[in-house]
Amino acid sequence: MMWVAIALGAIALVAIAFPLPRRTAVTLGVVTRRWFPRILRRLRLGHRHYSKAGALRLAFEDLGPAYIKLGQMIASSPTAFPKSVTHEFSRCLDEVRPLPVSTVWRILERELGEPPEQVFESIDTKPLASASIVQVHAATLKDGTRVVVKVQRPGISGRVEQDLGLMRFFARQAMRHPELRRANLTAIVDDFLRTIREEMDFLREADNIEAFRDVLERENISAIAYAPRVYRELTTERVLTLERLFGVRIDDKDGVEARVDDVLTVLRNNSQVFWTCVFLGGFFHGDIHAGNIMVMDDGRLGFIDFGIFGRFNMDDRIALSEWVGALVTDDGEKLARSIKRMGAVPDTVDWETFVRDVTESFLPLRAFTVDKPEMLEQFFPKLRRMAARHDAHLPGNFVLILKQLAYFGRYVMIHDPSFNENMDPHSQAVFVQIFAKFNTLRHAEKPAAKQTA
């Protein structure tokens, strides 16, 4: 009851003091409605029961796009939240009623300057997908090219910005509580603010796609992976027109096996593309769940949805390369130095204890295979305890990397649970090539940096 009183009291205070009265009142009403069954059960007046995390997750779904995206970020933050919380928020649904066709057509005409029937040979009235921020339609260009058109929902930007203001306020208040301070909620919310604003800017997503395509071409790996062509003349901040890719999701075991001779090649190629982008491009696709990677009909990996894009400067990449190298060579102290280089721990950290805890947290991953899933189950709780013990705050992009590696683990579990890229000779040979190119790149940038200085 105390938590309920504190939560409702804080929201009521915001309703008085914060300059967003209408949205605050809506938020208060939704949270109260979703928390009410818990209050009734506590008073023995009701039978319906779900956890605190469950009540909050349902409220997030009711409150719409910004909260749904925040819920999904919580689900992807196992270093900050307990497994019970991340598991609950992994159920956060992002499916909404489709926009009327007339509304979509008006948006397209306003953004592209012409009615859709003059721009496209045809466009499907039934959407391929309808989420809280975007709706996606299949279409055909005048030259017969098949494309997909992403349309941003009208009025979504203003509503999201209101919710972001409320989130920032609540995060600051929550940080006064010792347990929540350890989760570093303000950093999570700040990272979320940046991410969702980037997701709503389709011109930025178009830039991300083209940067990805450029690296595939430059590093001669277009034969194993592909990203859709962007049609710039039909793209704005709120409309994105892309080449349509055809294939099956990477987690479709039967579909993948029908398209490639050896599924192990798919796993190796996925790893090669990821680390090539990280070290030689300075970026990576930050949301490679199974809905965003496919095995195309020609056997290549196809990547879509580049709204979340992790970026690394040269210093970040050097620290990460040291971390990967230490993991592969089984060097706990080097692992600890790489994490310290990321700025994750203060200079006053107890070094010997920190090295021991980092070694216990990370090195088991070297021998990890997915037919031993208990290793992965234990990893994030260990990492969270290590971070709490040493006041460590792992950089957001490093945590995002760990999230993508967890996705890799799921695909390995589906296709070949005995595979371990740290022990696979072919994968190690590819790593050697990537690191050799990266070392050349990092040494080439140092003289340039000195000349600029």
ChimeraX attribute file (.defattr): number of C-alpha atoms within 10 A of each C-alpha:
attribute: neighborCount
match mode: 1-to-1
recipient: residues
	/A:1	10
	/A:2	7
	/A:3	9
	/A:4	16
	/A:5	10
	/A:6	11
	/A:7	17
	/A:8	17
	/A:9	13
	/A:10	15
	/A:11	21
	/A:12	15
	/A:13	12
	/A:14	19
	/A:15	19
	/A:16	12
	/A:17	10
	/A:18	14
	/A:19	13
	/A:20	15
	/A:21	13
	/A:22	10
	/A:23	16
	/A:24	21
	/A:25	15
	/A:26	13
	/A:27	20
	/A:28	20
	/A:29	15
	/A:30	19
	/A:31	22
	/A:32	17
	/A:33	14
	/A:34	20
	/A:35	22
	/A:36	16
	/A:37	18
	/A:38	22
	/A:39	16
	/A:40	14
	/A:41	14
	/A:42	13
	/A:43	10
	/A:44	9
	/A:45	11
	/A:46	13
	/A:47	11
	/A:48	10
	/A:49	15
	/A:50	14
	/A:51	13
	/A:52	15
	/A:53	15
	/A:54	20
	/A:55	20
	/A:56	20
	/A:57	26
	/A:58	22
	/A:59	22
	/A:60	25
	/A:61	23
	/A:62	16
	/A:63	17
	/A:64	18
	/A:65	23
	/A:66	26
	/A:67	20
	/A:68	23
	/A:69	21
	/A:70	23
	/A:71	25
	/A:72	21
	/A:73	20
	/A:74	24
	/A:75	22
	/A:76	22
	/A:77	22
	/A:78	22
	/A:79	25
	/A:80	27
	/A:81	19
	/A:82	15
	/A:83	16
	/A:84	13
	/A:85	21
	/A:86	21
	/A:87	17
	/A:88	21
	/A:89	25
	/A:90	15
	/A:91	15
	/A:92	21
	/A:93	18
	/A:94	15
	/A:95	13
	/A:96	16
	/A:97	10
	/A:98	18
	/A:99	17
	/A:100	10
	/A:101	13
	/A:102	10
	/A:103	12
	/A:104	21
	/A:105	18
	/A:106	14
	/A:107	20
	/A:108	23
	/A:109	16
	/A:110	12
	/A:111	17
	/A:112	17
	/A:113	12
	/A:114	13
	/A:115	15
	/A:116	19
	/A:117	12
	/A:118	12
	/A:119	17
	/A:120	17
	/A:121	15
	/A:122	16
	/A:123	20
	/A:124	14
	/A:125	14
	/A:126	14
	/A:127	17
	/A:128	14
	/A:129	15
	/A:130	20
	/A:131	17
	/A:132	20
	/A:133	24
	/A:134	22
	/A:135	21
	/A:136	22
	/A:137	19
	/A:138	21
	/A:139	23
	/A:140	19
	/A:141	16
	/A:142	13
	/A:143	8
	/A:144	11
	/A:145	12
	/A:146	18
	/A:147	22
	/A:148	22
	/A:149	26
	/A:150	24
	/A:151	26
	/A:152	24
	/A:153	21
	/A:154	14
	/A:155	9
	/A:156	16
	/A:157	17
	/A:158	10
	/A:159	13
	/A:160	20
	/A:161	15
	/A:162	15
	/A:163	20
	/A:164	20
	/A:165	14
	/A:166	19
	/A:167	21
	/A:168	18
	/A:169	15
	/A:170	18
	/A:171	19
	/A:172	15
	/A:173	15
	/A:174	19
	/A:175	16
	/A:176	10
	/A:177	10
	/A:178	9
	/A:179	11
	/A:180	16
	/A:181	15
	/A:182	17
	/A:183	21
	/A:184	16
	/A:185	21
	/A:186	20
	/A:187	15
	/A:188	18
	/A:189	21
	/A:190	14
	/A:191	14
	/A:192	19
	/A:193	19
	/A:194	11
	/A:195	18
	/A:196	21
	/A:197	15
	/A:198	17
	/A:199	18
	/A:200	21
	/A:201	18
	/A:202	22
	/A:203	18
	/A:204	18
	/A:205	21
	/A:206	25
	/A:207	13
	/A:208	21
	/A:209	23
	/A:210	17
	/A:211	15
	/A:212	23
	/A:213	18
	/A:214	15
	/A:215	19
	/A:216	21
	/A:217	14
	/A:218	12
	/A:219	14
	/A:220	11
	/A:221	16
	/A:222	17
	/A:223	12
	/A:224	19
	/A:225	23
	/A:226	22
	/A:227	23
	/A:228	21
	/A:229	16
	/A:230	18
	/A:231	14
	/A:232	12
	/A:233	9
	/A:234	16
	/A:235	20
	/A:236	18
	/A:237	15
	/A:238	19
	/A:239	24
	/A:240	23
	/A:241	25
	/A:242	24
	/A:243	19
	/A:244	17
	/A:245	20
	/A:246	12
	/A:247	18
	/A:248	23
	/A:249	19
	/A:250	24
	/A:251	20
	/A:252	15
	/A:253	14
	/A:254	11
	/A:255	16
	/A:256	23
	/A:257	15
	/A:258	13
	/A:259	17
	/A:260	17
	/A:261	11
	/A:262	12
	/A:263	18
	/A:264	14
	/A:265	15
	/A:266	24
	/A:267	22
	/A:268	17
	/A:269	18
	/A:270	19
	/A:271	17
	/A:272	18
	/A:273	22
	/A:274	18
	/A:275	19
	/A:276	24
	/A:277	20
	/A:278	22
	/A:279	25
	/A:280	20
	/A:281	22
	/A:282	17
	/A:283	23
	/A:284	26
	/A:285	25
	/A:286	18
	/A:287	22
	/A:288	22
	/A:289	18
	/A:290	17
	/A:291	14
	/A:292	15
	/A:293	21
	/A:294	26
	/A:295	27
	/A:296	22
	/A:297	17
	/A:298	13
	/A:299	22
	/A:300	21
	/A:301	25
	/A:302	24
	/A:303	22
	/A:304	19
	/A:305	20
	/A:306	25
	/A:307	22
	/A:308	18
	/A:309	20
	/A:310	20
	/A:311	17
	/A:312	17
	/A:313	12
	/A:314	16
	/A:315	12
	/A:316	20
	/A:317	21
	/A:318	19
	/A:319	19
	/A:320	22
	/A:321	19
	/A:322	19
	/A:323	23
	/A:324	18
	/A:325	17
	/A:326	21
	/A:327	21
	/A:328	17
	/A:329	14
	/A:330	18
	/A:331	14
	/A:332	22
	/A:333	17
	/A:334	20
	/A:335	25
	/A:336	23
	/A:337	18
	/A:338	22
	/A:339	22
	/A:340	19
	/A:341	17
	/A:342	19
	/A:343	15
	/A:344	16
	/A:345	19
	/A:346	12
	/A:347	9
	/A:348	7
	/A:349	14
	/A:350	11
	/A:351	15
	/A:352	10
	/A:353	13
	/A:354	22
	/A:355	17
	/A:356	14
	/A:357	20
	/A:358	21
	/A:359	19
	/A:360	16
	/A:361	21
	/A:362	20
	/A:363	18
	/A:364	15
	/A:365	17
	/A:366	17
	/A:367	16
	/A:368	20
	/A:369	22
	/A:370	20
	/A:371	13
	/A:372	13
	/A:373	13
	/A:374	11
	/A:375	16
	/A:376	16
	/A:377	11
	/A:378	12
	/A:379	17
	/A:380	21
	/A:381	18
	/A:382	17
	/A:383	21
	/A:384	20
	/A:385	16
	/A:386	20
	/A:387	22
	/A:388	16
	/A:389	13
	/A:390	18
	/A:391	14
	/A:392	21
	/A:393	22
	/A:394	18
	/A:395	14
	/A:396	14
	/A:397	18
	/A:398	17
	/A:399	17
	/A:400	20
	/A:401	19
	/A:402	17
	/A:403	20
	/A:404	20
	/A:405	15
	/A:406	16
	/A:407	16
	/A:408	17
	/A:409	21
	/A:410	16
	/A:411	22
	/A:412	22
	/A:413	18
	/A:414	13
	/A:415	21
	/A:416	16
	/A:417	16
	/A:418	13
	/A:419	19
	/A:420	20
	/A:421	19
	/A:422	19
	/A:423	14
	/A:424	11
	/A:425	11
	/A:426	12
	/A:427	17
	/A:428	14
	/A:429	10
	/A:430	17
	/A:431	20
	/A:432	11
	/A:433	11
	/A:434	19
	/A:435	17
	/A:436	11
	/A:437	14
	/A:438	21
	/A:439	14
	/A:440	10
	/A:441	14
	/A:442	16
	/A:443	10
	/A:444	11
	/A:445	11
	/A:446	12
	/A:447	11
	/A:448	10
	/A:449	9
	/A:450	8
	/A:451	7
	/A:452	7
	/A:453	6
